[in-house]
Amino acid sequence: MVRDHRPEISVVIACRNEEENAEAIASAVIEQIHTLAESFEIIFIDNDSDDRTVEIIKAMCARDSRIRLIVNTRNYGQMRSPTYGIYQASGRAIISMCADFQDSPSLLPEFIRRWRNGADIVLGIREREKSGLFLTFMRNLSYSLQQRFGDYRIIPNATGFGIYDRRVVESIRQLSEPQPFFRGLLVETGYSVETIAFERPSRPRGKSNNNFFTLLDFALNGLAGSSKNLLRAPLYIAFIISLLTAICLLGAVFALFTGRSVQLWLFAAMLEGQFGLLFLFFGLLGVQTGLISERTRNQPLVLERERVNFPADC
């Protein structure tokens, strides 16, 4: 008889270079849920830290069998690594959060309560976050583009911090997304979503691994991953240009019958026609790329260097 190792709650904590926060976040999580959950596990997934993060977490694993560790072979980015960690969780509900305390552990009891009351997904929504005007503008622009061009409406100011029922996670796993924009995929599943607003604090210690370029890359990947309409955008532009070309040709005909010069009209029509053909080609290429992507999404999110404290049958 195989022993059932599955806990009620899995807490997945993504980290990279969090030696100053790893032990503190684990203690804070345990403090919040140890009297609430029938059983639980904490899974750290380390994205190729070059400080003492792995060493510290391994020491915690030696002291507490409920703490587990996955060490990636390299840095797989902010989309693939956390999602892979969620897929490795075995709980009936999975909580995803970061190690830097900007995802407040104090919300965990409310997440669990709402999940037990029947919510499929409960997400924390940041009310305010201290950031510069430029970063705020870029974040709002990213949300606007995703709302306008996305295949489904994402939830603004949701970072993915929240609790998900196991059936939600299994549904997302079946999509086999190579660059999973997880907060968007949560909405794509169609399961019910509840939200809790909170004021996201600043990091109490340690240095953020994000900079402008990593955040830009994340935003662009998220937009591309949640919107196939962008692939068709060149087709829409080609249609508009073709209308302008037709107007210029009509202008040339009108100029011919009124005895005026047609050269400028024909030159404009020829130029616009060339751009129209170019955008038409790009649009068709984009659609083909989208079809290829749909048919070939099957690659591992992460390669593991090692895992610690996982049951033998995992």
N, C-alpha and C positions, 0 to 999 in steps of 0.2 A: 504493500500500500504506500503510495507516494504522499508525503505530507504536504498539505496546502500551506504554502508560504505567503499567500496573498494577504496584504494588510487592507484595512478599510481605506486609509488615506495614504497617498504617496505625495511627498513634497519634493519637487525637483528644483534644484538651485543651480543655475548656470553661473560659472565663475571663470575669471582669468586674472591672474595676479591680484588675488584677494587675501593675501596672508594676514592683513590687519583686520579682516572682517569675517573670515571663514568660521572660526570658533564661536564668535559672538552671534552670528546669524543662526547657527545651529542651536545654540542655547536659547535664543529668543523664540525660535520655532517650537522647540520642545516645551518651553514654558507655556506657550499659548495653546498647544493641542494635546498635551499628554493626558489631561483629565477628560478631554472631549472624545477623542478617537478610541474606538475599540482596540485598534492596533494601527501602527503607522510605520513608515520608512521615510528616511531623508536621503535623497540621491543627489550628490554633487556631481556635475559633469564639468570637468576642467578642460578648457580650450587652450591647451599648450602653454600653461603658465611658466614663466622663467624666474619666479621667486620661490618662496617656501610654501606656497599654497598646497601643493600635493602632499608634501611632508606633513603639514599640520592636519590635513584631512585624514591621512592614513593613521595618524596617532589617535584621532577621534574614533575612527573605525575600530581600532584595537580596543578601545574602552567601551564602545557601545555598538552592539551588533545591528541596531536599527539604522545606523548611518552607513551609507554605501558610497562608492566612488567609481566613476568612469574617467579614465585619462585618455584624451584624444592623442593621436599620433602627431597632429599639427593643429594650427588654428583654422577651424572650418567656418568662422564667421558667426554673426549674430542670428542668422536664420537657421542654419543647419544644426549647430551644436545643441541649443536648447530644445529644439524639436526632437532630435534623436534621444535626448535624455528623457523627454516625456514618453516616447515610445517604449523605453526600457522600464518604465514604472509599471507595477503590477497591482496597484490599489484599485478599489472600486470607484474612487474619485481621485483625480490628480490635481495638485496645486502647483502652479509654475510661478517662480519668482526669481529675482536676482539677489546676489549676495551683498549688495552695497547699502542695504537698509532703505533704499528709495521705494522699494515695495514693502510697505509697512506690515510687519508680522502681526500687529494688533488687529488686522482685518480678518485673520484666518478663522477665528471662531464664528464670525458672521458668515463667511464663505461656506463653512461646513453646515451651519444651521440652515441656510437657504437651500443648499444642495439636498440635505435630508428632507426638506419640505417639498422637494420635487423639481427644483431648478436644474436644467441640463448644464447651463453655463452661467457662472457669475463672474463678472469682470470688475476690477477696480478702475475707476475713471478719475484721472488727476484733475482737480479743480484749478489749481495754480501750481506753477513751477518756476522758480527763479532762473531765468535765462535771458540772454541778451536780446535786443530788438531784432537783430538780423536772424538769429536762430529761431526766434518766435515766428518771424515772417516766413522763413523757409518751411517751418513745420506746418503752419497754416496753409501755405501754398501746396504742400504735399497732400494734405487732407483734401483740399479743394479739387486737386487734379484727380485723386482717387474717387471722390464722390461724383465727379463729372464723367470720368471715363471708365470707372471700374465696372466690372460685370455684376457686382453686388455692393451694397453700401456698407463700408466699414464704420466702426464706432469711433468717432474722434476722441482723442486723448486716452484711448485704451491701449496699453502697452503689451497686453497679453497676461499681465498679472491677474490671476484669478483661479477658479476651480472649475474643472471639467469632468463631467460624468464619463465613465470608461467607454460607453458606446459612442460618445462624441469623438474621443481620441481614436478609436478603432475606425470610425468613418473617415477621419482625416488620413490615417495611415494608408488606407486603401487607395487614396489618390496618387500615392507615390510621387509627390512633388519633389523635384531635385533642389529647388530653392524655396522652401516652404515659408510663405508669409503667413505665419500661424494665426495671428489675430484676424487676418482676412479669411483664412480657411475656416475659422470658427463660425463666421457668419455664413460662409458658403454652404456649410452642412445643412443649414435651415433649422437647427435646433433652437429652442427658446433661449434668450439671453437676458439676464438681469444684470443691473449695474449698481455699483456703490461708489459714490463720489468721495474722494479724499484729497487732502492737500499733500502733495508729494514733497517730502523733505529733501534737503541737500544731503550729500554723502557726509556721514559723520567722521569718516577717516578713509585713508587711502586715496588713490588717484584714479579718475575715470579712464577706462581704456578707449573711450570714444573721442574722436576729434571731428572736425567739420567734414573731412573726406569720408570717414567711416560712416557717419550719419547720412551723408549724401548717397553713398553706395547702398545703404540699407533702404533709404527712401525710394531710390530708383528701382531696386530689385523688388520692393514691395509693390510699386506702381506697375511694373512690368508683369509681376506674377499675379496680380489681381485684376488685370485689364487686358483682354484680347482686343478690345475696341481700338486701342492705340495702333495695333498692327494694321487696322483698316483705315486709319487716319489719312495716309497718302491717297487712298482711293477717293475719300471725300474731297481732298484738296484737288485731285485730278478732275473731279466733276465740276468744281467751281471754276477751275482754269478753263475747262472746255466751254463753259458758258461764256466766259470772257472772250475766248477765241471766236465763238459764234457771233458775239456782239461786234467784234472788230471786223469780221467778214461782212456782216450786214452794213457796217459803216463804210467799208470799201465799195460795196455795191451802190450805196446811196451817193458816195462821192463820185463814182463813175457816171451815174445818171445826171448829176448836177454839174458836171464838168470840172470837178475839183480833183486835186491830186489824190491818188489812191495808194501811193507808195508807203506813206507812214502807217496807214491802216493795215496794209499787207505785211509790213515789217513787224508790227505789233502782234498780228495774228500768227505769224510764223514763229515768233519768239515764245508767245504763250502756248502755242501748240507743242513746241519742243518740251517746255516745262511740264505740260499736261501729260505727254507720253512718258516722261521721266518719272513723275509721281505715280502714274498708272502702273508702271513696271515695279516701282518700290512697293506699291500697295499689294499687287499680286504676289510679290516675293514675300511680303509680310504674312499674308494669309497662308501661303504654303509653309512658311516657317512655323506658324501656329499649329497647323495640322501635323507637321512632323513632331513638334513638341508634345502634342497630345498623345501621339502613338509611341513615343520612345521614353516616357518619363519612368525610368526604372534604374536608378543608380543609388549606391549606398550614400547616406547622408554623412556618415562619419566612419572612420576606421579607428578602432580602439588600440591603444598601447597596452592597457591593462584595466581590469576591474577588480574591486575589492569589496568583500562582504556580501556579495550576491549569493543567493542559494545555489546549490550545485545544479539544479535543474533549470536555471535561467540562462 
